[in-house]
Every structure is written in C-alpha cells, then in structure tokens.
C-alpha cells in the first residue's frame, strides 16, 4: 500500500462486473449540456455533456456502483479518509469538446450531502483509452504539465487546489465520472504522514498482529488521527 504524494492513481477501481453494469446503464442514459454545473470562470471554458444529477434510475444505479467501489478501496480509504463524497458527475466528451483550464470551487453543495469543503477531486475513466483521441486530463504543477489518460476503470485523485483541464477530444467519445471529497484530515502533508504510518502498520500486522511493533504503530496512527481529524 504505497503511493501518495500529490496524486493517487488507483488501477482497477472498478471491477469487470461493475464496468459491464455501467456500460449497460450508459447505453440508455440521457446527456445534456454540462455548463449548468460549472461555477465562476469555469462556465466560459466548459464544453461537454453530462447526465442530469437527479431523477434518473440510471444515475442512481451508477452512483451506487461508484460509491461501493470507493468504499471498498483500501488504498483510497487509507490515503484520503474521505468523510463526505459528492454524487459523481457522469461526463461525456464528443469530438470538438473540452473543458478548459480552471480551478474547482473550494466549497460545493448537494441536497444529499449538504456543503462540503472540496479537498480532492477524482476522475474515474469509463472509456477505453484507445477508443478516443485527445481528452487527456491535464494537471498543472509548479514545474510542468502532467497528462493522464488511464485505462477504463482506473481513477486518479488530485488536489482541488490545482489548475487542470480536459484537453480537446478530436475523435471518439470520452466518458468519465468526476467527484469531489472532503477528507477527515484537511492538510495534505498530515494525510501523507498518516498514510505512511498506516502503510507500515499494515505490513507489520500481516506478519504478526500482536507484535509490539504493530501495536505501537497502530497507537501512533490512531492518536495522530484523533489530533488532526475534523469531522
């Protein structure tokens, strides 16, 4: 269980049977302009389609599949300790569509969750990368640009503080689910420390769950979480 440091890539977040179910649901899904959910300056650079957030049986079933996958990922739970997760936006990019460079809103609201502090965002890829051209997720760091176009069912989680974009799709169709999370621990450096301790503790526990080393690491993790968590 090693990774974090800014970005968290989760290969195979969605299992084969979940991808099959999602593909079936998307075949009958209705999509409309995605501009309605953009805020501030993002409105002028968002050019895509998305499923309506409410009133659709397909959307409810998609939400349930994705939430289940998030809850069942030990890596995601250990690295982020999410306490509130917004229902995902199911987005669709056809040729000529893109989402220009922008920063996500710091606070977001939904009737199901209420207001959340958006600490991290997740893009969950729902199309085979060979089925479309362009459409990379572009993340701007202080030193360079990083582009991601992951396999179907893979996810990347990144800080909401970063400027990012979905680059122009030139052929095919790009489908993805995007959501935002509020973490129990706000500070990403503290989350990193907790993740490192938890990773070490998990390795020690596999060898001997009753060893003094495991109990000390578990105690340190628990006490730091108690000090730093905001719930």
N, C-alpha and C positions, 0 to 999 in steps of 0.2 A: 504494500500500500504506500507507494511513494509517488510524488508528483509536485503539487502546487509550487508556487512562486508565480504569481500573477495570473497565469492561465491554467485551467484544469480541463484536459481533454479526457473524455470518457468513451472509450471504444465500446461499441455494442451495448449502449444504454438500453436500447430497445432490442428485445429478443426476436427471433424469427417469427414466432406466432403472433407477437404484438405488431410487427411490421405488416404481416399479412392482414390482420384485422384493420389496421389503419389504412392500408391501401384500399381495402373494400369500402370503408367508410368515406374515403376521399372521392371515390368514383361517383357517388351520388350527392356530394357536398355542393352547396351554393357559395359562390365567391362574389364579393363586391369590392368597391374601391377601398383601399386601406388608409386613405388620407384622414378618415374620420377619427382615428385613434392617435394621430400624431399631435404633438403639442409644440407651442412656441415655434422656433425657427425650423423645426423638423417638418412642419406641414408643407413647406415650399420645396422640400427635396425628397419627399416620399412618393414613389410611383410604383405601387404594387397592388395586388388583390389580397383579400383575406376573408376568412369565414366570419359571419356575424358572431358576436360574442355570446348571444343568448337566443333562446327559442328554438334551437335545433337539437334533435335527438342525436344526430351525428356528432355535433360538437360536444355534447355531454359525454358521449362514449369515448371520444378522443381524449377529452380531459381526464377521464378516469384511467385510461391506459397510461397516459404520460405521468400522472401523479403517482400511480402504482410503481412505475419504473423509477421515479425519483426516490420514493420511499424505500425501495429495495436495493438501492446502490450503496454499499458500504463506503466506497470511496467518496462519493458525493456527501454523504451524511457526515463522515469524519472530517472532511476538508472544510465544509461550509456550515454545518449545524444550522440548516435553514429552519426558521420558526414561522415564516409566512411566505407563501408562494402564490403568485398571481395565476389565474387560469391562463393557459398559453394562447397566444395569437397564432393561428394557422395561416401562414402567408404563402402566396403564390406569385412567382415572377415569370412572366411570359417574355418573349423576345422584345427588346426595347425598354424593359422595365429595370429599375434600380432604386436604391434608397441611398441618397447622398450622405455625405459626412455630417454627423450630428453627435450630440451627447444626450443620453437618456435623462428623463426627468428625475430629480432626486427623490420626489415623493409621488407615489402612484396610488390610485384608489380603485376598488372594485366592490360591487354590492356584496359579494361573497366573503371578501377578506377585510373590507374596510381599508383605511390608508396604511400603506407600508413605506418604509424607507428602502429605496432600491439600492442595495449594496452590490449585487452582482446580477448579470444577465446571462441567459443561456440560449444558445442557438442549437436546436436539435434537427439534424439534417434528415429529410424524408424522401429525398430523390437520390438515385444512383448518380454519382458524380460524372459518369460517362454519358449520361442522358441529356446533359445541357452544357453549354459553353458560356464562360464567364460566371457571374453570380458568386464570386468568392466573398467571404466575409473579410473585410479589411479592417485591421486594428492598428491605430497609430500610436506608437510608443515614443518616448523622448528621443530615441536614436534612429528608429526606422519604421517601416510599414511591414506588418506581418499579415499574410493572406491564408485563409483556411477554407478548404473545400473538402469536407470529410465524407466518409462512406455513409451510406444510408443506415440510419440507426445510431450513428455516433453523435456525440454532443461536445460542445465547447462552452465553458463558463468563463466569463471575463468581468473585470470591474466595470461598473456603470460609469465610473469617472472618465473612461477613455473615449476619445473621439473614434468613431467607427462608421462603416458603411457596408452596404451590399452593392458590389460592383455590377455594371451593366450585364444583363443576360442577353447574349446575341443569338442563341438558338436553344431549342428545347424548353423545358419548364423546370423551374427550381421550386420545390416545396420544402417548407421548414416550419418548425414550431418554435416560437420565441416566448420566453417568460422571464420574470424578474423575481428575485428572492431577497428577503430581509434575513440576515444572519443573526444568530444569538449573540455573536461577538462582532461588533462593528468594525474594529480595527483589523485590517488585513494582516499586519505583522503579528498581532496576537493570534489570529487564526492560524497563521503559519506555524507558530511555536506549538500551539495545541495539536496541530496535525502531526508535527514531528514526534511529539511525545506519544500521541495515540498510536502512531505507526510503530514506534519502538515497543510500546507496551503490548501491542497485538502480536508482534513477533515473539516476544518473551513468553507471552501467555500460551502460545501454541506449543512451546517446549515444556512448560511447567506452570500451570495456572496458579499453583500455591507457592511458588518460589517467592522469597523476599523481594527479589528484583521486580517481579511483576506487581506485587502489592505496592511497592514504593512508587513505581511509575503510574499506577492507577490512582494512587493517592495524589500525586503531583498534578496529574491531568484533572482530576475531579476538583481539587482546590483552586487551580487556576481558572477553570471554567466557572466555578462559583464566584470568584472575584471579578471576572470580566464579562460574564453574560448579562445581557439586557433583554428581559422578557416581561 
